[in-house]
């Protein structure tokens, strides 16, 4: 497929659009690799991606797809997946990325709510059966090749349109619908406008220090907006390169870093802890091009953070966001601060507020609240296909935290996980961080459980490291040195491992439920005991 005309002098696509970024990069660096798929051993340049997205736009136009019409993308990480994602955004229709594995219980219900005109699916995921049940035009995604490819790509005219393409959408049209993992209840369809998505990208890239010279390695599911915005739209914005893996591999991760000369590795606490608990023989000096690793999706315990950097000599920088608001804060190797998720993005207008919505002083824990614009609506797609507004203007993220005097944001837990003992708020992450200091501790999870006198009491679950000796008395003695009496654990329980959500986060609700079952407060069912 031909690249864009590198001799053109001006960008024809309207500013403020994803198509503008695609065309600009095609003019500046047409032969530079934009995405390299490690598993497929296949690359696409910036020039090729612009040309391909124009072909996808012509295809959608020919199908009569307009702004607000929906295209469902049902596939795992691949170069082809991201080409369609970018092509739909560039054209101006609504892209719906749905994680097939994590949402399979509700999959047919989700698809009916989405009501997509076009559904592109990856072969081998068992989705063919739904083609006769869910309305819409179903096509196998297939693979892009420079000579055309198969599946969906075989239906494209490989010659880019002679005329320029103008996106059919406005800033306030819906750019994307993506689904939460649904670990507590039915997944929620988060609705995101072009303004919300586009406006988040450059501030996020700047917060993480992303430049045109970077090669970003990411293995997270690109059905989640956090991976989409940081690792594909960020490099698109800056003219950088994405190194795409299908899944994390403990054995091969640093081989990828070294072979492909990654400069930023995007991670989460689970993978960082895996690398700590099962060390690999590498140091930062062995991969001098690697600037830092990121960590997001859940708080990284300070002791785990310290342990990784001591073991590997590679800096870790945290970031923070939500599905509803995309990225909220970020940091890089020069702006990071131990325990902090970085400084909030200015345009998000982050505030830490009390129960009455009043701002609290630096250092005081409160609810994290954001608000892009006074009239911005934060919306969900309901199971019946209607769009519901969750909040206008400002949104409580559900996280607790505080800002220090220099503006760095620290998270201390989720509002739903907050322990209220005798009317006093206790953040479980504070206790987790303290206990994690003990060398024998692999994992720790603090929860609140019912108490007749205080309303709730503090209970701690600990998974010791393999072969390590640890007693409740030793843990209690460690806590007594730093915690006031009202925060002291009432019970300390040892387990082999702690439950995780589908996205690898500590599942405190499962811990609390296990405690209730063990104390006869809820019926036992199945094999849910720890």
C-alpha positions, 0 to 999 in steps of 0.5 A: 500500500503506498505511503502518503505523499511525503512531498506535500507541504501542508497538512490538509486535515483539520487541526484538533483531529486524529486525522491531522496527527496521522497526516502530519506524521506522514509528512514529517517521518513517513518511513519511521515505524509507527507500530511494530507488533512483536508477536506478528513480527510486522511493522507499519510506518507513519506514512503507511498508517495514514494511507491505510486510515484514509482507505478505511475512511473511504470504506466506511463512507461507502458503507454509508456509516456516519458520525455517531454510527458505531463500529465494534472491534472484537479482537485482541492486541494486534497491529490490525486491531489498532489500524481499525481503531485509528481508521475509525477515529480518523473517519469520525465514527464511533469505535467500540472496543470490547475485551472479549475474554473479560466480558464474555459472560455479558457479551451478547447483551453488550453487543445488543446495547452497542448496536454497531452497524459493523462488527469486526471480529478476530477469528478463533475467539468463538464469536462466529456463533453470535453473527446470526444472533446479533444484528449488524454486518459481521466481518472477520478482521483478518490481517493487513499486509502491504499488498492488501491482506485478508478478511476486512483488509481484503475488502479495502481499495488499497489505493488511498483516495485522491481527494482529502478526507474530512472527519464526519464528526464534531468534537462533541460526537461520541468517539469511543465506547469501552467497557469496564471489566465487570468484576463486581457487576455487569460491565459498564459502557463508558461513553467518550467524546472526541473532545474528551479523548483528543484533549487528554492525549497531549497532556498525558504524553507530556506528563510521561515525558514522551517525545518523538524519539521514544519507543514505547513497549506495551502489552496491556489490552488495547481494548482499555482506554488507558493503553489506547491513549498513552501507548498508541495515541501518545506516540501518534501525537508525538510521532513516536513508535509503539512496540506492541506485545499481545500479553506480558511475558516474564521470561521474554520481557527484557529480551523485548526491551533489549532487542527492540530498544524500548525507551519506556516500558508500560507496566502495572503493579502485578508485572512489577511484582512478578519481576521482583518475586522472580528476578531475571538477570538484568540491570539498567546498565544492560539496557541503557536506552530504557528510560523508565518503567511506568506503573498504573491501574492500581497503587504500587506499594512503596516497598515493592517500588523500592525493591524493584529499583534496588534489584534492577536499577531501573526507575519506576514512574507512576500514573493514574486515571479512570475509564470515565476520565482517561488519564488524570496524572502522570510522571516520568523519570525526572518528575516522579516522587516515591509513593506519588502518581505524579502531578495532575494534568492541568486541564483536569482541574483535580481537587481533593474534597471532603464529604461536603465537596469542599476543598481540603488543605495539602496533606489531608486525605479526601475524595479525588474530584476532576472536572474538565469543563463546566458543562462536560457530561460523564456518561454511560451506555446502559444495557438497554442502549440508552445513554445515561449521564452520571455527572455534569461538570465535576466527577468524583473518581471513587478514589481517596488521596491527598496532594502535597504542598508541591502539588504531587498526588498520592492515592490512599485507597478507594472510597468503597474500601474505606474503613470507618471505625468508630466514625474515624476514616482509615485508608487501607493502603496506609496499613498495606504500605506499612506491613509491606515493609516486612521482608517476609511479606509477598502480598498484603490486603487490609479490609474493614469487617463488621463490628458490633461496637465500632461499626467496622474493624481492621483485618489484614490478610497476608501472603508470605513469601515462599519459605519465609517465617512470619507470625501475627505477633511480629506483624502486630509489633511492627504496626504498633511502632507506627500506627495509633491504636484505632488503626491497629489490626484486630485480626491478622490472617495468613493465606497462600495468595490474595484474590485479584480482579480480572485486571490484576488489582487486589480484590478487597471485596473478595477478602471481606466476603471471605472473612464474612463466610468464615465467621458465618455471616454469609452462606458458603457457596462454591469454592470461594474460600481463601 
